Amino acid sequence: MGGGAQLVRRSYSKSFKEKIKERLLEPGIVKSLLSEETGVPASTLCRWQAQALSLGSMGGKKKAKKRKTQRNWTALQKAQILARASELEGDERGAYLREQGVHPTQLEAWRKALDDHVEANRQSSRRIQQLERELARKEKALAEAAALLVLKKKVAAIYEDADDDTNGPSES
């Protein structure tokens, strides 16, 4: 057997492989950089990525887990990412989104949800103002009605007193 290169087959723990497969599913991942970082050959990474993608397309657990992590953003985190991304353009924006693990379509979905939320708040504010005006109008009408009732009772009491005075002397 000649002096050719020997094929060395390394074994990796299951948890390590799963972590790497999850990273391979992230948008914008560069396999050559991941290979340098982890020491896993690029050909192995390609094979693991294919496995991860085939599991994901068949509805495997890994894709469901990835979907779950994408939905775990807090509203504050989303707002911060939206604000920062709106300040950037082109490659800088793309690099920032990759760094954050956010796909551009996901960012646009967040922006649309935010716009929808803002519009719903505007409509709610308008409705609240309308209801407050209506309430003020009805409170004023109620106060007028109450004042009229009080006056009516006073007038009735005055006429009652007058009737009592006229009936008193004729009884004697």
C-alpha positions as CSV (number, residue, x, y, z in Angstrom):
1,M,0.0,0.0,0.0
2,G,1.5,3.2,-1.2
3,G,2.1,6.6,0.5
4,G,-1.4,7.9,-0.3
5,A,-3.4,9.9,2.2
6,Q,-5.2,7.8,4.8
7,L,-8.9,8.2,5.4
8,V,-9.4,9.1,9.0
9,R,-12.9,8.7,10.2
10,R,-13.7,10.7,13.4
11,S,-16.7,10.1,15.5
12,Y,-18.7,12.9,17.0
13,S,-21.1,12.9,19.9
14,K,-24.8,12.9,19.0
15,S,-25.3,16.2,20.9
16,F,-22.4,17.8,19.0
17,K,-23.8,16.7,15.6
18,E,-27.3,18.0,16.5
19,K,-25.9,21.4,17.5
20,I,-24.0,21.6,14.3
21,K,-27.0,20.5,12.2
22,E,-29.1,23.3,13.9
23,R,-26.4,25.8,13.0
24,L,-26.3,24.5,9.4
25,L,-30.0,25.3,9.1
26,E,-29.5,29.0,10.1
27,P,-29.8,31.5,7.2
28,G,-26.5,32.7,5.8
29,I,-24.3,30.1,7.4
30,V,-20.9,29.7,5.7
31,K,-19.8,26.1,5.8
32,S,-16.1,26.8,5.3
33,L,-16.1,29.1,8.4
34,L,-18.0,26.6,10.4
35,S,-15.6,23.9,9.3
36,E,-12.6,26.0,10.5
37,E,-14.4,26.9,13.8
38,T,-15.4,23.3,14.7
39,G,-12.7,21.3,12.9
40,V,-15.3,19.2,11.1
41,P,-14.5,18.7,7.4
42,A,-16.6,20.7,5.0
43,S,-17.7,17.4,3.2
44,T,-19.0,16.1,6.6
45,L,-20.8,19.4,7.1
46,C,-22.4,19.1,3.7
47,R,-23.6,15.6,4.5
48,W,-25.0,16.7,7.9
49,Q,-26.7,19.7,6.3
50,A,-28.4,17.4,3.8
51,Q,-29.5,15.1,6.6
52,A,-30.9,18.1,8.6
53,L,-32.7,19.4,5.6
54,S,-34.3,16.1,4.8
55,L,-35.4,15.6,8.4
56,G,-36.9,19.1,8.3
57,S,-38.8,18.6,5.1
58,M,-40.2,15.4,6.4
59,G,-41.5,17.2,9.5
60,G,-38.7,16.0,11.8
61,K,-38.1,17.3,15.3
62,K,-35.2,19.5,14.4
63,K,-37.2,21.7,12.1
64,A,-40.0,22.0,14.7
65,K,-37.4,23.0,17.3
66,K,-35.9,25.6,14.9
67,R,-39.3,27.1,14.3
68,K,-39.9,27.3,18.0
69,T,-36.6,29.2,18.6
70,Q,-37.5,31.7,15.8
71,R,-40.8,32.4,17.6
72,N,-39.2,33.0,21.0
73,W,-38.2,36.6,20.3
74,T,-39.6,39.1,22.8
75,A,-41.4,42.2,21.5
76,L,-38.5,44.3,22.8
77,Q,-36.0,42.2,20.9
78,K,-38.0,42.4,17.7
79,A,-38.3,46.2,18.1
80,Q,-34.6,46.6,18.6
81,I,-33.7,44.5,15.6
82,L,-36.3,46.3,13.5
83,A,-34.9,49.7,14.6
84,R,-31.3,48.7,14.0
85,A,-32.0,47.0,10.6
86,S,-33.9,50.1,9.4
87,E,-30.7,52.2,10.0
88,L,-28.6,49.8,7.8
89,E,-28.6,49.2,4.0
90,G,-27.4,46.5,1.7
91,D,-24.6,44.2,2.8
92,E,-24.4,45.8,6.3
93,R,-28.1,45.0,6.8
94,G,-27.6,41.5,5.6
95,A,-24.6,40.9,7.8
96,Y,-26.5,42.3,10.8
97,L,-29.5,40.0,10.1
98,R,-27.3,37.0,9.8
99,E,-25.5,37.9,13.0
100,Q,-28.9,38.1,14.7
101,G,-30.2,34.9,13.1
102,V,-33.1,36.7,11.5
103,H,-34.1,36.0,7.9
104,P,-35.2,39.1,5.8
105,T,-38.7,37.6,5.3
106,Q,-39.0,37.2,9.0
107,L,-38.0,40.8,9.5
108,E,-40.6,41.9,7.0
109,A,-43.2,39.9,8.8
110,W,-42.3,41.6,12.0
111,R,-42.5,45.0,10.3
112,K,-45.9,44.2,8.9
113,A,-47.1,43.0,12.3
114,L,-45.8,46.1,13.9
115,D,-47.5,48.3,11.3
116,D,-50.8,46.4,11.8
117,H,-50.5,46.8,15.6
118,V,-49.9,50.5,15.2
119,E,-52.9,50.9,12.9
120,A,-55.0,48.9,15.4
121,N,-53.9,51.2,18.2
122,R,-54.8,54.2,16.1
123,Q,-58.3,52.8,15.4
124,S,-58.7,52.0,19.1
125,S,-57.6,55.5,20.1
126,R,-60.1,57.0,17.7
127,R,-62.9,54.8,19.0
128,I,-62.0,55.6,22.6
129,Q,-62.1,59.4,21.8
130,Q,-65.5,58.9,20.1
131,L,-66.8,57.0,23.1
132,E,-65.5,59.6,25.5
133,R,-67.2,62.4,23.6
134,E,-70.5,60.4,23.6
135,L,-70.1,59.7,27.3
136,A,-69.6,63.4,28.1
137,R,-72.7,64.3,26.0
138,K,-74.8,61.7,27.8
139,E,-73.5,62.8,31.2
140,K,-74.4,66.4,30.4
141,A,-77.9,65.3,29.3
142,L,-78.3,63.2,32.5
143,A,-77.2,66.1,34.6
144,E,-79.8,68.3,32.9
145,A,-82.5,65.6,33.4
146,A,-81.6,65.3,37.1
147,A,-81.7,69.1,37.5
148,L,-85.2,69.2,35.9
149,L,-86.4,66.4,38.2
150,V,-85.1,68.3,41.3
151,L,-86.9,71.5,40.0
152,K,-90.1,69.6,39.4
153,K,-90.0,68.2,42.9
154,K,-89.4,71.7,44.3
155,V,-92.3,73.1,42.3
156,A,-94.5,70.3,43.4
157,A,-93.5,70.9,47.0
158,I,-94.2,74.7,46.7
159,Y,-97.7,74.0,45.3
160,E,-98.3,71.4,48.0
161,D,-97.4,74.0,50.7
162,A,-99.7,76.6,49.0
163,D,-102.6,74.1,49.0
164,D,-102.0,73.3,52.7
165,D,-102.2,77.1,53.5
166,T,-105.5,77.6,51.7
167,N,-107.1,74.6,53.2
168,G,-106.1,75.5,56.8
169,P,-108.2,78.6,57.5
170,S,-111.4,77.2,55.9
171,E,-111.5,74.3,58.4
172,S,-112.1,76.6,61.4
